[in-house]
Amino acid sequence: MTRWIPLLALALALGLSAPALAQDPLAGAKQAGQVGERPDGLVGVVPGAPASAQAIADQVNAQRLQRYRDIAASNGTSVDKVQAVAGQQLIERTPAGQYVQSGGAWVRK
């Protein structure tokens, strides 16, 4: 296992802890079925969601991309690899009933 995977897990745990999500608009949008996790470690807007969901996704994705760039730079790997690991972990952690992207389609987990 490469040395950056534990760092990614730590960064995700710190940035996406349950208490933080409880106060985060992302948690509400996920529970409402408006946004979901993508395999690239970003969130996407589920078809039919209100325009406000796009604003939430844009803000979350900007923060995540910066975190992924930092992790990649400090561990000498590509952002794409960090995103792939993050996407897998985030999809695995997504609770039943929320949306994830699989094969390009949105499905309820």
C-alpha positions in Angstrom: 0.0 0.0 0.0 1.4 3.4 -0.9 2.1 5.8 1.9 -0.4 8.5 0.8 -3.5 6.3 1.2 -3.4 6.5 5.1 -3.0 10.3 4.7 -6.0 10.4 2.5 -8.0 8.4 5.0 -7.0 10.8 7.7 -7.8 13.9 5.7 -11.2 12.5 4.8 -11.9 11.5 8.3 -11.0 15.0 9.5 -12.9 16.8 6.8 -16.0 14.6 6.6 -16.7 13.6 10.2 -20.3 13.0 11.3 -20.5 16.1 13.5 -19.3 18.3 10.6 -21.8 16.8 8.2 -24.7 17.4 10.6 -24.1 21.1 10.3 -23.2 21.1 6.6 -25.6 21.8 3.7 -24.0 18.9 1.9 -25.5 16.4 4.4 -29.0 17.9 3.9 -28.7 17.8 0.1 -27.5 14.2 0.2 -30.3 13.2 2.5 -32.8 15.0 0.2 -31.5 13.0 -2.8 -30.2 16.2 -4.5 -26.5 15.3 -4.7 -24.4 12.2 -4.5 -20.9 10.9 -4.5 -19.0 10.3 -7.7 -16.1 7.8 -8.3 -13.7 10.7 -8.8 -14.1 11.9 -5.2 -16.4 14.8 -6.1 -20.1 15.3 -5.6 -22.5 15.6 -8.4 -26.0 16.9 -8.8 -28.7 14.3 -9.3 -31.1 15.0 -12.2 -34.2 17.0 -11.0 -32.4 18.6 -8.1 -33.0 22.4 -7.5 -30.4 24.9 -8.7 -29.2 25.4 -5.1 -27.8 21.8 -5.2 -25.3 22.9 -7.9 -24.1 25.7 -5.7 -23.5 23.3 -2.9 -21.7 20.8 -5.2 -19.5 23.6 -6.6 -18.4 24.7 -3.2 -17.8 21.2 -1.9 -15.9 20.2 -5.0 -13.6 23.3 -4.9 -12.7 22.4 -1.3 -12.2 18.7 -2.1 -10.1 19.4 -5.2 -7.8 21.7 -3.1 -7.4 19.0 -0.4 -6.7 16.4 -3.1 -4.1 18.6 -4.7 -2.4 19.1 -1.3 -2.4 15.4 -0.6 -1.0 14.6 -4.1 1.7 17.2 -3.8 2.8 16.1 -0.4 3.0 12.5 -1.4 4.4 12.7 -4.9 1.4 11.2 -6.7 -1.2 12.4 -9.1 -4.4 14.2 -8.2 -6.2 11.6 -10.3 -5.0 8.8 -8.1 -5.9 10.6 -4.9 -9.4 11.3 -6.4 -9.9 7.7 -7.3 -9.0 6.5 -3.8 -11.2 9.2 -2.2 -14.1 8.4 -4.5 -14.0 4.7 -3.6 -13.9 5.5 0.1 -16.6 8.1 -0.1 -18.9 5.8 -2.1 -18.3 2.9 0.4 -19.2 5.2 3.3 -22.3 6.5 1.7 -25.3 5.4 3.7 -28.1 3.3 2.2 -30.7 5.3 0.5 -28.4 8.1 -0.7 -27.2 8.5 -4.3 -23.9 7.4 -5.8 -22.7 7.4 -9.3 -22.1 4.0 -10.8 -21.2 3.5 -14.5 -22.2 7.0 -15.2 -25.7 6.6 -13.8 -27.1 7.8 -10.5 -28.3 5.0 -8.2 -29.6 4.8 -4.7 -27.2 2.8 -2.5 
